[in-house]
């Protein structure tokens, strides 16, 4: 399984420098098309995207993406609560839970 990234040239640059080879560069005009292309790739296990870009997707596509199990879509730059829910859904355990909760 591969890690991939989807987003603007600026967003993907850091991931490229970190060694991520599967990169989908998208503009606001073709973002939905690129997203559907990326999540349909069977070799991608994790897809990193900019959290603010997900807000611009149509509701049906956004729901499909956020509920995707293969690949797991990780929104980078969102709130800690978003990350908590992603981890909980992916592994079935709330790693952030403490005794006060």
C-alpha positions in Angstrom: 0.0 0.0 0.0 1.2 3.5 -0.9 0.8 6.9 0.7 -0.5 9.6 -1.7 -1.3 13.2 -1.5 -3.8 15.4 -3.3 -3.9 19.1 -3.4 -2.4 22.3 -4.9 1.2 22.6 -6.0 2.0 24.4 -2.7 0.3 21.8 -0.5 1.9 18.8 -2.2 5.4 20.3 -2.3 6.3 19.4 1.3 5.0 15.8 0.8 7.2 15.5 -2.3 10.2 16.7 -0.3 9.4 14.1 2.3 9.5 11.3 -0.3 5.9 10.8 -1.2 5.8 9.8 -4.9 2.1 9.4 -5.5 1.0 13.0 -6.0 -2.2 14.3 -7.5 -2.0 18.0 -8.2 -5.4 19.6 -8.3 -6.9 23.0 -8.9 -10.2 24.2 -7.5 -11.8 23.5 -10.9 -10.7 19.8 -11.2 -10.4 18.9 -7.5 -13.5 16.6 -7.4 -12.3 14.8 -10.5 -8.8 14.3 -9.1 -10.3 13.1 -5.7 -12.4 10.5 -7.4 -9.4 9.4 -9.5 -7.2 9.1 -6.4 -9.7 7.2 -4.2 -10.3 4.7 -7.0 -6.6 3.6 -7.1 -6.3 0.2 -5.5 -2.7 0.6 -4.4 -3.3 3.7 -2.3 -3.8 3.0 1.4 -3.6 6.5 2.8 -4.5 9.7 1.0 -3.5 13.0 2.6 -5.5 16.1 1.6 -5.8 19.7 2.8 -8.8 19.9 5.2 -10.0 23.2 3.7 -10.2 21.6 0.2 -12.7 18.9 1.5 -15.1 21.7 2.4 -15.4 22.7 -1.3 -16.5 19.2 -2.4 -20.2 18.5 -3.0 -21.9 16.9 0.0 -22.3 13.5 -1.6 -18.6 13.3 -2.7 -17.4 14.7 0.7 -19.4 12.0 2.5 -18.0 9.2 0.2 -14.4 10.5 0.8 -14.7 11.0 4.6 -16.2 7.5 5.0 -13.7 5.8 2.8 -11.9 2.9 4.3 -9.7 2.0 1.3 -7.9 4.4 1.1 -8.2 6.2 4.4 -8.4 9.9 3.6 -6.5 12.0 6.1 -7.4 15.7 6.2 -4.3 17.7 7.1 -4.7 21.0 8.8 -8.1 20.3 10.4 -8.9 20.5 14.1 -7.7 18.0 16.7 -11.3 16.8 17.0 -11.2 15.7 13.3 -8.0 13.8 13.8 -9.4 12.1 16.9 -12.5 10.9 15.0 -10.3 9.6 12.1 -8.1 7.6 14.4 -11.0 6.2 16.3 -12.8 5.2 13.1 -9.6 3.7 11.5 -8.5 1.6 14.5 -11.6 1.3 16.6 -10.0 2.8 19.7 -10.1 6.4 21.1 -6.4 7.0 21.7 -7.1 10.5 23.1 -9.4 9.3 25.8 -8.3 10.0 29.3 -9.7 9.1 32.7 -11.7 12.3 32.9 -13.7 11.5 29.8 
